[in-house]
Amino acid sequence: MLGNAFTGWHLIAILVVILLLFGATRLPALSKSLGQSMRIFKNETRAMKDENAAEKSATSNPADPGYQAGTTSTTEPPKS
């Protein structure tokens, strides 16, 4: 249904309307802010993925002799 909705002519018409609405002077600033927003979003999602991967590796280490599935073992240093 929407497979042929955006052909070349449609995209050109949309770009012309955007140019008329915002003007040529404001488009570079809009594109710069859009690019910065996309970069921030990408960095935040990457940080969240890295955080989740670190948590998973810290909680599921079967090579650890004190490993029990679903629990984390913490050892306290001896009290003096």
VENVENNOR-V128583 format. One record per backbone hydrogen bond with DSSP energy under -1.0 kcal/mol. NH is the residue of the N-H (numbers start at 0). CO is the residue of the C=O. E is the energy in kcal/mol with one decimal. If there is no record, write none. Layout:
BEGIN
nh=NH co=CO e=E
nh=NH co=CO e=E
END
This chain:
BEGIN
nh=4 co=1 e=-1.2
nh=10 co=6 e=-2.1
nh=11 co=7 e=-2.0
nh=12 co=8 e=-2.2
nh=13 co=9 e=-2.3
nh=14 co=10 e=-2.3
nh=15 co=11 e=-2.2
nh=16 co=12 e=-2.1
nh=17 co=13 e=-2.3
nh=18 co=14 e=-2.3
nh=19 co=15 e=-2.3
nh=20 co=16 e=-2.3
nh=21 co=17 e=-2.6
nh=22 co=18 e=-1.9
nh=29 co=25 e=-2.1
nh=30 co=26 e=-2.7
nh=31 co=27 e=-2.1
nh=32 co=28 e=-2.3
nh=33 co=29 e=-2.1
nh=34 co=30 e=-2.3
nh=35 co=31 e=-2.3
nh=36 co=32 e=-2.2
nh=37 co=33 e=-2.4
nh=38 co=34 e=-2.2
nh=39 co=35 e=-2.4
nh=40 co=36 e=-2.4
nh=41 co=37 e=-2.4
nh=42 co=38 e=-2.4
nh=43 co=39 e=-2.4
nh=44 co=40 e=-2.4
nh=45 co=41 e=-2.1
nh=46 co=42 e=-2.2
nh=47 co=43 e=-2.2
nh=48 co=44 e=-2.2
nh=49 co=45 e=-2.4
nh=50 co=46 e=-2.4
nh=51 co=47 e=-2.4
nh=52 co=48 e=-2.4
nh=53 co=49 e=-2.3
nh=54 co=50 e=-2.3
nh=55 co=51 e=-2.3
nh=56 co=52 e=-2.3
nh=57 co=53 e=-1.9
nh=58 co=54 e=-1.9
nh=59 co=55 e=-1.7
nh=63 co=60 e=-1.8
nh=66 co=63 e=-1.7
nh=70 co=67 e=-2.0
END
